[in-house]
Amino acid sequence: MTDETTPQTSGPDVPPDHLAINPRSPYFDADKLRRGVGIRFKGTVRTNVEEYCISEGWVRVQAGKTMDRKGNPLTLKLNGPVEAWYEDLGEGAPVAKA
């Protein structure tokens, strides 16, 4: 059994350090996203995260409905503590954090 206060860094039940929802990103992984990844940023659970990096401590979120000239959403990079877990594991799932 894993204590939620203990940082996890690897394993099949721990999300990757860096993950993106954009299929053109080198950090995109459909299998991991299909499981459902929960993100807590600065102590608040976020559902609008486009990309995150736990070790560098940032998330990217969409800047409203604004699009760039290629039709991609504009994103903002926010810095702070990031935690991630797989939602399909339910309560007490191992949490990846720095």
N, C-alpha and C positions, 0 to 999 in steps of 0.2 A: 504494500500500500504506500502511496506517495503522499507526502505532506505538501499542501499547496504553497507553503512558504519556502520550500526548497526549490531553487532554480533547476530546471531541466534543460539540457542542451542537445540531446539527441535521443533517438529511439523511434520505433514505429508509431508510438502514440503521442509524439511531440511534434508540433508543426515546425517547418523549416524556419531558419533565421530570417530569410528574405523571401517574400512571396508577393506576386502581383496578379491582378485579375485580367489584365490586358494580354490577349493571346500573342501579341507581337513582342512582348517583353521576354528577355532571357530568363526571368524569374517566374514565369507562368508555369503552373503545373495543374492540369485539369483534374487529375486523380485526387490531389490533396484538397483542391477547392471543392470538389464534389462531396467530400466528407463534411464540409462546413467548418470554417475557422472563425472562432470568436476572437475579437480584439478588444483589449482594455487599454486605453490611452489616457495617461494622467489620472488613473483611478476611475474612469468612466467607460462603460462599454459602448463601443462605436459600431454602427452598422453601415457607415458610408465610406469605409476605407478602400481606396483603390490599390494601394501598395504599402507594405511596411517593411522595416528592418529593425529587428530587436537589438542587435549588437551596436548599431549606430544610433539607436534611440530616435526614430522618426517614423511618421506615417504620411501618406499622400491622400488628400481628400479632394473631391471635385469642388471647384469654385463656382457654385450655383449652376446655372444652365449655360454658362459661357463656353463657347467652342473656339478652337483655333481655326486657322484658314484651311486645314485639312479635315475638319469635322470632328476632331478629337476633343474630348472635354479638357478644359484647363484645370490643372490641379495645383494645390498649395501644399508645400512641405512643412509639416508641423513637427517641432522637436519636443521630446519629452520621453518619459519611461513608457515602454510598450510591453504588453504581455499578450501571448497568444495561446489558444488551446483548441482542440477539436471538439466541436459541439456534439458530434455523434456519440461521444463517450459519456455524456451526461454530467451530473454533479460529481465533483471530486476528480475531474480529469487532470492529468499532468499539465502544468502551465509552463510555457517557455518564457523566460524573462532574463534580462541581463543582470 
